[in-house]
Amino acid sequence: KRVELSLLQHFGCVFLQLRQLTACNSSYSDKTYYLVKERRNWTDAKSHCEQNYTGLTLVHIVNSTVQEFVTQMLQGKIYPNGVWIGLERNMLFPCASWMWTGGPYVNYSEWNSSFPVDPTSQYCGKLVGNGSKWLDSYCSEELPFICQVSLSLNTTSV
């Protein structure tokens, strides 16, 4: 099962929509988020997003507004080990910077106080504590995950 949530920002307001999407435009920012409860490793979660919907990726939390939205999205749900997000770093370079899937480096962050857990062998990022903080993890861990897509690319119904 997927829960579809939309974040529409317009004139500084945030609107939450829980429904099937129709064409919708926003002059500031618009994304659709899918919470996938099925547990997968990070690579399979990323593939699921990319293969099932045009333009979908694991969620990129690029600012505090998206962070707050995703935290609210997970409120009341119990995922003790967290959920996958689109954070990754290159396995070949253990000291490499964290980046979002597709290339942009992380500028905004909400790392957990225990970050990094293992800077030499954990290359994937997840949300822990009902989505409030980020943590590095083994990519082989199986977790639920969140996909995102721009509304302008969304032509799939759920």
C-alpha positions as CSV (number, residue, x, y, z in Angstrom):
1,K,0.0,0.0,0.0
2,R,1.1,3.5,-0.7
3,V,0.0,6.6,1.0
4,E,0.1,9.6,-1.3
5,L,0.7,13.0,0.2
6,S,1.2,16.3,-1.6
7,L,3.1,19.3,-0.4
8,L,2.0,22.5,-2.1
9,Q,3.7,25.7,-1.1
10,H,2.2,28.9,-2.3
11,F,2.7,32.3,-0.7
12,G,4.4,30.7,2.2
13,C,1.6,28.4,3.1
14,V,1.8,24.6,3.2
15,F,-1.2,22.5,2.2
16,L,-1.4,18.8,2.8
17,Q,-3.5,16.7,0.4
18,L,-4.4,13.1,0.9
19,R,-6.0,12.0,-2.4
20,Q,-5.4,11.0,-6.0
21,L,-3.7,13.8,-7.8
22,T,-5.1,15.8,-10.7
23,A,-3.1,18.4,-12.6
24,C,-2.1,21.1,-10.2
25,N,0.3,23.9,-10.4
26,S,2.1,26.0,-7.8
27,S,4.2,29.1,-8.4
28,Y,6.7,28.2,-5.7
29,S,7.1,24.4,-5.2
30,D,5.1,21.3,-5.6
31,K,5.9,17.7,-5.0
32,T,4.0,14.4,-4.4
33,Y,5.3,12.0,-1.8
34,Y,4.7,8.3,-1.6
35,L,5.2,6.4,1.7
36,V,5.9,2.8,0.7
37,K,5.5,0.5,3.7
38,E,7.0,-2.5,2.1
39,R,10.5,-3.0,3.5
40,R,13.4,-3.1,1.0
41,N,17.1,-2.4,1.0
42,W,18.2,1.1,-0.1
43,T,19.1,0.1,-3.7
44,D,15.8,-1.8,-4.2
45,A,13.9,1.1,-2.7
46,K,15.6,3.5,-5.1
47,S,14.9,1.2,-8.0
48,H,11.2,0.8,-6.9
49,C,10.8,4.6,-7.0
50,E,12.5,4.9,-10.4
51,Q,10.9,2.0,-12.1
52,N,7.3,2.4,-11.0
53,Y,6.7,6.0,-11.7
54,T,8.2,8.5,-14.2
55,G,10.4,11.0,-12.5
56,L,10.2,9.5,-9.0
57,T,13.3,9.3,-6.7
58,L,13.8,8.6,-3.0
59,V,12.8,11.8,-1.2
60,H,15.3,14.7,-1.1
61,I,15.0,16.7,2.1
62,V,16.5,20.0,0.9
63,N,15.2,22.4,3.5
64,S,13.3,22.7,6.8
65,T,9.9,22.9,5.1
66,V,10.3,19.5,3.5
67,Q,11.8,18.1,6.7
68,E,8.8,19.3,8.7
69,F,6.4,17.9,6.1
70,V,8.0,14.5,6.0
71,T,8.1,14.5,9.9
72,Q,4.3,15.2,9.9
73,M,3.8,12.5,7.2
74,L,5.4,9.9,9.5
75,Q,3.7,11.1,12.7
76,G,1.8,8.4,14.4
77,K,3.4,5.6,12.4
78,I,5.8,3.2,14.0
79,Y,9.0,2.6,12.1
80,P,11.5,1.8,14.9
81,N,14.5,1.4,12.5
82,G,13.5,4.4,10.3
83,V,12.7,4.9,6.7
84,W,14.9,5.3,3.6
85,I,15.5,8.7,2.1
86,G,17.6,9.6,-0.9
87,L,20.8,10.2,1.0
88,E,23.9,8.4,-0.3
89,R,27.7,8.6,-0.5
90,N,30.2,6.9,-2.7
91,M,31.4,3.5,-1.3
92,L,34.7,3.9,-3.1
93,F,35.5,7.1,-1.2
94,P,34.7,6.6,2.6
95,C,35.3,10.3,3.2
96,A,33.1,11.4,0.4
97,S,30.4,14.0,1.1
98,W,26.7,13.0,1.4
99,M,24.6,13.7,-1.6
100,W,21.0,13.3,-2.8
101,T,20.3,10.6,-5.4
102,G,20.9,12.2,-8.8
103,G,23.8,14.4,-7.7
104,P,23.1,17.5,-5.6
105,Y,25.3,17.6,-2.5
106,V,23.6,18.0,0.9
107,N,23.5,21.6,2.0
108,Y,20.6,21.5,4.6
109,S,20.9,18.6,7.2
110,E,19.2,17.2,10.2
111,W,21.7,14.6,11.3
112,N,21.0,12.6,14.5
113,S,23.3,13.3,17.4
114,S,24.9,9.9,17.0
115,F,25.9,10.5,13.4
116,P,28.0,9.1,12.0
117,V,27.3,5.6,13.3
118,D,30.0,4.0,11.1
119,P,31.7,6.4,8.7
120,T,33.7,3.6,7.0
121,S,31.0,1.2,6.0
122,Q,27.6,2.9,6.1
123,Y,26.7,4.7,2.8
124,C,22.9,5.2,2.8
125,G,20.8,7.6,4.8
126,K,17.5,7.1,6.6
127,L,15.1,9.0,8.8
128,V,14.8,7.9,12.4
129,G,12.6,9.0,15.4
130,N,9.4,9.4,13.4
131,G,11.3,11.2,10.7
132,S,12.8,13.9,12.8
133,K,16.5,13.1,12.3
134,W,18.9,11.5,9.7
135,L,21.2,8.7,10.3
136,D,23.7,6.7,8.2
137,S,23.0,3.1,7.8
138,Y,24.0,-0.1,6.0
139,C,22.4,-0.1,2.6
140,S,21.4,-3.7,3.0
141,E,19.0,-2.9,5.9
142,E,15.4,-3.4,4.8
143,L,13.2,-0.4,5.6
144,P,10.0,1.3,4.4
145,F,10.8,4.3,2.2
146,I,9.6,7.6,0.8
147,C,9.5,8.5,-2.9
148,Q,9.0,11.9,-4.3
149,V,8.0,13.4,-7.7
150,S,7.3,16.9,-9.1
151,L,3.6,17.3,-9.8
152,S,4.6,18.4,-13.3
153,L,6.0,15.0,-14.0
154,N,3.3,13.0,-12.2
155,T,1.0,11.3,-14.7
156,T,0.5,8.1,-12.7
157,S,-2.6,7.4,-10.6
158,V,-2.2,5.3,-7.5
